[in-house]
Amino acid sequence: MKLALLWRWLGWSHANRCDLHFLVYTRDACPLCDEAWELLVRWQKTHGFALRAQNVDDSAELMREHGESVPVVAVNGKVCFRGHVNEVLLRRILDAKPAK
């Protein structure tokens, strides 16, 4: 909380990235999926991107596509992360200028 106030006071703010849509392909009882979700929720609070989850066990097609390789994180339909969310790359995605 104090850090957020300091950022606002200094004039630093994060761009609202409502142009980004994150889809996390998950499975039940997947610790890596839980870790990725928690990380993305934390970043969503400051950047305002859309975030939703899809359980691959709900669809035979998704099971064939992703199988045991979860979590898989797609941003605007493009797979950006598999198995682990790289926080440095995530920051680069969020800091990039929105496409026109």
C-alpha positions, 0 to 999 in steps of 0.5 A: 500500500505504501509503495503504491502511494509512493509511486503515485506521488512520484508520478509513476503509474502503470498503464491500464492494459485492458487491451491484453487478454490472458488465458491460463490453461490449467488442471486440477491439483496443479501447484504450478498452475496455482503459482502462475495464477497467483502471480498473474492476479497480482499483476492484474491488480496494477495493470488491469488486463483481462484474466481467465482460466480454462481447465484442460480436463473439461475438453478432449481437444484441450487435453490433446493440445496441452496434455500434462504441459500446464500451466499454459498462458496465452496472451491475446491468443498467442502462447507466451508461457508453458510450465512457468511464468517468467516474470521478466518477460511478463513485465516486458509484455505489460510495459510494451506499447499497445498495438494500434 
